């Protein structure tokens, strides 16, 4: 398609779910033809797609063939490890802007990432690749409990469990194994401390910059599932700045050269900062698309789109990173069958609410939260002298069947 004498760029968007709504909305403001890849026909429908491929996001053969057939000029994904890997394959194959395969391998494979981190003297928990339950028992003899058992290559908290005793090893290993695409499992020493996330961006002219740090509150001692994520993290200004610099050094060591970073750390009582993992993509649940821009004042989503389209534009002011208060709170509803939900319209009208979403609805049966995917919903709010728990309690009523 031509606009005057200028040819519109074709951009392939991989994954068109609710987490990518802000990305798709913003793309509508750019002079592009949008092509899409999604895993089913239930996708976000706002843009006018020129063509759409429905397939497994991990089906690299189909996605690469589609990209070549449509002769795309740009490829983009966000908030998903699987689509990020496909993006890297296409960007490298077609020699267009984007992450490269080596970076995607490190980002999505926990064993490769820990190995590379270790080689570059990044502080990480002691770890081991295990191919049998006996390997876990040997690891425990060496480091003692508690430990973390997790799949080598899956997203979110699928298959990730804290283990405190021998009785829980077999179940945790099997849970990690079935959620590992490679069928490989790693085990690592659990580090006691404060769980934090650090979000950043890799700018063309300035390299990696850390933009926001958050405290994480987990669902339980054993389930590594976050329920509250609060920005900015509660540290002294000097230590906050130190963590920002550590995160930049970590992601340089991991070899990330394009796009967003979303990293997790454990901070001990004596202020040691252990890398848990770092992804070369934006954080999920609108972290990169709504939260980080609102916390930092830096529109990294528009910067990211500009970079994949190879537009020479910078939205970054090195002397002006803000630390605005934002909270991402997940709902942990009691078990039972839902009869009705009231108050959604009321809470959406409040100016403090940036985003609200329930993953459950009338007639659903609520099950306990065991991973990131089965949390019951969330609210993102500006957290300036407000009590988000009280706001939710005052506005949302979940009625259960007796």
C-alpha positions in Angstrom: 0.0 0.0 0.0 1.3 3.5 -0.9 0.8 6.7 0.9 1.8 9.3 -1.6 5.3 8.3 -2.7 6.0 6.5 0.5 5.5 2.8 1.0 3.8 1.7 4.2 5.9 -0.6 6.3 4.5 -4.1 7.0 4.7 -5.1 10.7 4.1 -8.6 12.1 2.7 -8.7 15.6 3.1 -12.0 17.4 0.5 -12.7 20.1 -2.6 -10.5 20.0 -4.0 -11.2 23.5 -5.3 -8.8 26.2 -1.8 -8.1 27.5 -0.9 -6.7 24.0 -3.9 -4.3 23.8 -1.9 -1.1 24.5 0.7 -2.1 22.0 -1.9 -2.7 19.3 -3.7 0.5 20.1 -0.5 2.5 19.8 0.4 0.8 16.5 -2.8 2.2 15.1 -1.1 5.6 15.3 1.8 4.5 13.1 1.7 4.4 9.3 1.9 0.6 9.0 0.1 -2.5 7.7 -0.5 -4.9 10.6 -0.1 -8.6 10.2 -0.9 -10.8 13.1 0.0 -14.2 14.7 -2.2 -15.6 17.5 -2.8 -19.0 19.0 -6.6 -19.0 18.5 -9.3 -16.9 17.0 -10.1 -15.1 20.3 -7.7 -12.2 19.8 -7.8 -8.4 20.4 -9.8 -7.1 17.4 -9.1 -3.3 17.4 -6.6 -3.0 14.5 -7.4 -3.8 10.9 -5.2 -6.8 10.3 -4.0 -7.2 6.7 -3.6 -10.9 7.3 -3.7 -13.2 10.3 -2.1 -16.6 11.0 -3.7 -18.7 13.7 -1.2 -21.3 15.1 0.8 -22.3 18.2 3.1 -19.4 19.1 5.9 -22.0 19.5 5.4 -23.2 15.8 8.5 -21.4 14.4 8.2 -23.1 11.0 4.8 -21.7 10.3 5.4 -18.3 11.7 8.7 -17.8 9.8 7.0 -19.0 6.6 4.2 -16.5 7.1 6.7 -13.7 7.7 8.6 -14.5 4.6 5.4 -14.9 2.5 4.1 -11.5 3.6 7.5 -10.0 3.2 7.3 -8.0 6.5 9.6 -5.0 7.2 9.3 -5.3 11.0 8.3 -7.8 13.7 7.3 -7.1 17.3 6.1 -8.9 20.4 5.8 -8.1 24.1 5.2 -9.7 27.5 5.5 -13.3 26.3 8.6 -15.5 26.2 7.3 -17.7 23.3 6.5 -14.8 21.0 9.8 -13.1 21.9 11.6 -16.2 20.7 9.7 -16.2 17.4 10.4 -12.5 17.0 14.1 -13.2 17.4 14.0 -15.9 14.8 12.2 -13.7 12.2 14.3 -10.6 12.9 17.5 -12.6 12.4 16.3 -14.5 9.4 15.0 -11.4 7.6 17.8 -9.1 8.9 15.4 -6.6 10.4 15.5 -4.8 13.8 14.9 -6.9 16.8 16.5 -9.3 19.3 18.7 -12.1 17.9 18.4 -15.9 18.5 21.3 -16.1 20.9 19.7 -13.4 23.1 16.3 -15.2 23.0 18.0 -18.5 24.0 19.5 -16.9 27.1 16.3 -15.1 27.9 14.0 -18.2 27.7 16.3 -20.9 29.0 17.0 -20.7 32.8 20.0 -23.1 32.6 21.7 -21.2 29.8 21.0 -17.9 31.6 22.5 -19.1 34.9 25.5 -20.5 33.1 26.2 -17.3 31.3 25.6 -15.2 34.5 28.0 -17.5 36.4 30.6 -17.0 33.7 30.3 -13.3 34.0 30.5 -13.2 37.9 26.9 -12.2 38.3 25.7 -13.0 41.8 23.2 -15.9 41.5 22.0 -18.7 43.8 23.9 -22.0 43.7 22.2 -24.1 41.1 22.4 -27.4 39.2 20.8 -29.0 36.2 19.1 -32.2 37.3 18.0 -35.2 35.1 16.7 -37.4 37.9 15.2 -37.1 41.4 18.5 -38.5 42.8 20.3 -35.4 41.5 18.0 -33.3 43.7 18.8 -35.3 46.8 22.5 -34.9 46.1 22.0 -31.2 45.7 20.2 -30.9 49.0 23.0 -32.8 50.7 25.4 -30.1 49.4 23.4 -26.9 50.1 20.6 -28.0 52.5 16.9 -26.9 52.4 15.1 -24.8 51.3 15.5 -25.1 47.6 13.7 -24.1 44.4 12.8 -26.6 41.7 11.8 -25.2 38.4 11.5 -26.1 34.7 14.3 -25.0 32.4 12.1 -23.4 29.8 8.6 -22.2 30.6 7.1 -18.8 31.2 5.6 -17.3 34.4 5.6 -19.5 37.5 4.5 -22.7 35.9 6.2 -25.6 37.6 8.1 -23.5 40.1 8.0 -24.7 43.7 9.9 -24.0 46.9 10.8 -27.3 48.6 11.4 -27.4 52.4 11.8 -31.2 53.0 12.5 -34.5 51.4 8.8 -35.4 51.4 8.0 -32.7 48.8 10.9 -33.4 46.4 9.2 -36.0 44.2 6.0 -34.0 43.6 7.9 -30.8 43.0 10.2 -32.5 40.5 7.3 -34.0 38.6 5.5 -30.7 38.5 8.6 -29.0 37.1 9.2 -31.8 34.6 5.7 -31.7 33.1 5.9 -27.9 32.6 9.4 -28.0 31.0 9.3 -28.0 27.2 12.8 -29.4 27.1 11.9 -31.9 29.9 14.9 -30.6 31.8 14.7 -29.3 35.3 17.0 -27.1 37.4 17.3 -26.8 41.2 18.8 -23.9 43.1 19.4 -22.8 46.7 16.5 -20.6 48.0 17.7 -17.2 49.0 15.9 -15.5 51.9 15.2 -11.9 51.4 13.0 -9.3 49.6 11.8 -10.3 46.1 12.0 -7.4 43.7 11.6 -6.8 39.9 13.6 -4.3 37.9 12.3 -3.1 34.5 14.6 -1.5 31.9 15.1 -0.6 28.2 18.0 -1.0 25.8 18.3 2.4 24.0 20.2 2.6 20.7 22.4 5.5 21.8 22.6 4.9 25.6 22.5 1.1 26.0 20.6 -0.6 28.8 19.0 1.7 31.4 17.0 0.6 34.4 13.7 2.5 34.9 11.7 1.1 37.7 12.1 -1.2 40.8 9.2 -2.9 42.5 8.6 -5.0 45.7 6.8 -8.3 45.2 4.6 -10.0 47.7 4.1 -13.7 47.0 0.9 -15.8 47.4 2.5 -18.3 49.8 5.8 -19.6 51.1 5.9 -22.4 48.6 4.1 -21.0 45.6 6.3 -18.4 43.8 3.3 -16.4 42.5 3.1 -12.7 43.1 -0.1 -11.1 44.5 1.1 -7.6 45.1 3.7 -5.6 43.1 4.4 -2.1 44.4 6.3 0.7 42.7 8.8 2.1 43.7 10.5 -0.5 45.9 11.1 0.7 49.5 14.8 1.3 49.6 17.0 4.2 50.5 17.8 6.5 47.5 21.4 5.4 47.4 20.6 1.6 47.5 17.8 2.1 45.0 20.4 3.7 42.6 22.8 0.9 43.3 20.2 -1.7 42.3 19.5 0.2 39.1 23.2 0.0 38.2 23.5 -3.7 39.2 20.5 -4.5 36.8 22.2 -2.7 33.9 25.4 -4.6 34.5 23.5 -7.9 34.7 21.7 -7.4 31.4 24.9 -6.3 29.7 26.5 -9.5 30.9 23.6 -11.6 29.6 24.2 -10.1 26.2 20.8 -8.3 25.6 21.1 -5.7 22.9 17.5 -4.8 21.8 14.2 -3.9 23.4 12.9 -4.3 27.0 14.2 -6.1 30.0 12.3 -7.5 33.0 14.5 -8.9 35.8 13.8 -10.5 39.2 16.2 -10.4 42.1 16.3 -11.4 45.8 17.8 -8.8 48.1 19.2 -10.2 51.4 19.3 -8.5 54.8 22.9 -7.6 54.2 22.0 -6.0 50.8 23.3 -8.6 48.5 21.4 -8.6 45.3 21.0 -12.1 43.7 19.7 -12.5 40.2 16.8 -14.9 40.0 16.1 -14.4 36.2 16.0 -11.7 33.6 13.9 -11.7 30.4 14.6 -9.8 27.3 11.0 -8.7 27.0 8.5 -6.5 28.9 7.0 -7.7 32.1 3.5 -9.2 31.8 0.1 -7.9 33.0 0.6 -4.6 31.4 3.9 -4.0 33.2 5.8 -2.8 30.2 2.9 -1.2 28.5 1.1 0.7 31.3 3.0 0.4 34.6 6.6 1.3 33.7 5.6 4.3 31.6 3.5 5.6 34.4 6.1 4.9 37.1 9.1 6.3 35.1 7.6 8.9 32.9 9.3 7.2 29.9 7.1 5.9 27.1 9.1 2.7 26.5 6.2 1.2 24.4 6.4 4.0 21.8 10.2 3.8 21.9 10.0 0.1 21.3 7.7 0.4 18.3 9.9 3.1 16.9 13.0 0.9 17.3 11.4 -2.1 15.5 10.3 0.2 12.7 13.8 1.6 12.6 12.6 5.1 13.3 15.3 7.4 14.7 13.5 8.7 17.8 14.4 8.9 21.5 11.9 9.3 24.3 14.6 9.0 27.0 15.9 11.8 29.3 18.7 10.3 31.4 18.3 13.1 34.0 14.5 12.7 34.5 13.5 9.2 35.5 10.4 9.5 37.7 9.5 7.3 40.7 5.7 7.6 40.7 3.7 5.3 43.0 1.8 2.5 41.2 0.5 -0.8 42.6 -0.5 -4.0 40.7 -2.7 -6.1 43.0 -3.9 -9.5 42.1 -7.2 -10.9 43.4 -7.1 -14.1 45.5 -10.8 -15.0 45.8 -12.1 -17.7 48.1 -13.0 -21.0 46.6 -16.5 -21.7 45.5 -18.9 -21.2 42.6 -19.7 -17.6 41.7 -23.3 -16.6 41.6 -22.7 -12.9 40.6 -20.2 -10.1 40.5 -21.2 -6.5 41.2 -19.5 -3.2 41.1 -17.1 -3.4 38.1 -18.6 -0.3 36.5 -18.2 1.7 39.7 -14.5 0.8 40.2 -13.7 1.6 36.5 -15.0 5.2 37.0 -12.4 5.9 39.8 -9.6 8.1 38.5 -7.0 6.2 40.5 -7.7 3.0 38.5 -5.5 2.6 35.5 -6.7 -0.9 34.6 -9.0 -3.5 36.1 -9.6 -7.0 34.9 -11.3 -10.2 36.2 -10.4 -13.6 34.9 -13.4 -15.2 36.5 -17.1 -14.6 35.8 -20.6 -15.7 36.8 -21.0 -19.5 37.2 -17.2 -20.1 37.3 -15.9 -22.3 40.1 -12.9 -20.6 41.9 -9.9 -22.8 42.4 -6.8 -22.0 44.6 -4.0 -20.0 42.9 -1.1 -22.3 41.9 0.6 -20.3 39.2 0.5 -16.9 37.4 -2.0 -18.0 34.9 -4.8 -18.9 37.3 -4.8 -15.7 39.4 -8.4 -14.5 39.6 -7.9 -10.9 38.3 -6.0 -7.7 39.0 -6.2 -4.0 39.4 -3.5 -1.4 38.5 -3.8 1.8 40.4 -1.9 5.0 41.1 -1.0 4.5 44.7 -0.7 8.1 46.0 -2.1 8.0 49.5 -4.9 5.6 48.7 -5.8 2.2 50.1 -6.4 0.0 47.1 -7.7 -2.9 49.4 -10.4 -0.6 50.7 -11.3 0.7 47.2 -11.8 -2.9 46.0 -13.7 -3.9 49.1 -16.0 -0.9 48.8 -16.7 -1.4 45.1 -16.5 -5.0 44.1 -18.8 -7.7 45.5 -18.4 -11.3 44.6 -21.5 -13.4 45.5 -21.1 -17.1 45.9 -23.7 -19.9 45.5 -24.6 -21.6 48.7 
